[in-house]
Amino acid sequence: MKEQNKSKSKNWILYIGLGLFVLGVGPLLIAILLSNIGVGESINPIGLGILATITIWPAMILIMIGIGLSIYRNFSYKDQ
């Protein structure tokens, strides 16, 4: 039973995808929020937009693979 808990909690692909998503899209969202509030009027979001564009697709692919692996592991443990 301990082996099931270890393998369920270690879904590194999902965690890497979520981290990549947050680190890639987060700065752009913060810049947009600051410019809407009026604090960061001089923020140039071009570089942050490029960063978000480059990181969002690999992050989404890793998240989908991680979710798929989690579902597969849950169904395989129910069979045993």
C-alpha positions as CSV (number, residue, x, y, z in Angstrom):
1,M,0.0,0.0,0.0
2,K,2.9,2.4,0.6
3,E,4.1,1.9,-3.0
4,Q,0.8,3.2,-4.3
5,N,1.0,6.4,-2.3
6,K,4.6,7.0,-3.4
7,S,3.9,6.6,-7.1
8,K,0.7,8.7,-6.9
9,S,2.5,11.6,-5.3
10,K,5.5,11.6,-7.7
11,N,4.0,13.0,-10.9
12,W,7.0,15.1,-11.8
13,I,5.9,15.8,-15.3
14,L,2.8,17.5,-14.1
15,Y,4.7,19.6,-11.6
16,I,7.3,20.6,-14.2
17,G,4.5,21.6,-16.6
18,L,2.7,23.7,-14.0
19,G,6.0,25.4,-12.9
20,L,6.9,26.2,-16.5
21,F,3.4,27.6,-17.1
22,V,3.6,29.8,-14.0
23,L,7.1,31.0,-14.7
24,G,6.3,31.6,-18.4
25,V,2.9,33.3,-18.2
26,G,3.1,34.7,-14.7
27,P,5.3,37.7,-15.5
28,L,3.1,38.8,-18.4
29,L,0.0,38.6,-16.3
30,I,1.7,40.6,-13.5
31,A,2.7,43.3,-16.1
32,I,-0.9,43.4,-17.5
33,L,-2.3,43.7,-13.9
34,L,0.2,46.5,-13.0
35,S,-0.6,48.4,-16.2
36,N,-4.3,48.2,-15.6
37,I,-3.9,49.4,-12.0
38,G,-1.8,52.3,-13.2
39,V,1.4,51.4,-11.4
40,G,3.5,50.2,-14.3
41,E,2.7,52.5,-17.1
42,S,6.1,52.2,-18.7
43,I,6.3,48.4,-18.6
44,N,7.1,47.0,-22.1
45,P,5.4,43.6,-22.3
46,I,7.0,42.6,-25.6
47,G,9.6,40.4,-24.0
48,L,7.2,39.0,-21.5
49,G,4.8,38.1,-24.4
50,I,7.5,36.3,-26.2
51,L,8.4,34.4,-23.1
52,A,4.8,33.4,-22.6
53,T,4.5,32.4,-26.2
54,I,7.6,30.2,-26.1
55,T,6.7,28.5,-22.8
56,I,3.0,28.0,-22.9
57,W,2.9,25.1,-25.5
58,P,5.5,22.9,-23.8
59,A,3.9,23.6,-20.5
60,M,0.5,22.6,-21.8
61,I,1.8,19.5,-23.4
62,L,3.6,18.5,-20.1
63,I,0.5,19.2,-18.1
64,M,-1.6,17.0,-20.4
65,I,0.9,14.2,-20.2
66,G,1.0,14.5,-16.4
67,I,-2.7,14.4,-16.1
68,G,-2.9,11.4,-18.5
69,L,-0.3,9.5,-16.5
70,S,-2.2,10.3,-13.2
71,I,-5.4,8.9,-14.7
72,Y,-3.6,5.9,-16.1
73,R,-2.0,5.2,-12.7
74,N,-5.3,5.5,-10.9
75,F,-7.0,3.0,-13.2
76,S,-4.1,0.6,-13.0
77,Y,-4.1,0.6,-9.2
78,K,-7.8,0.0,-9.1
79,D,-7.3,-3.2,-11.2
80,Q,-4.8,-4.6,-8.7
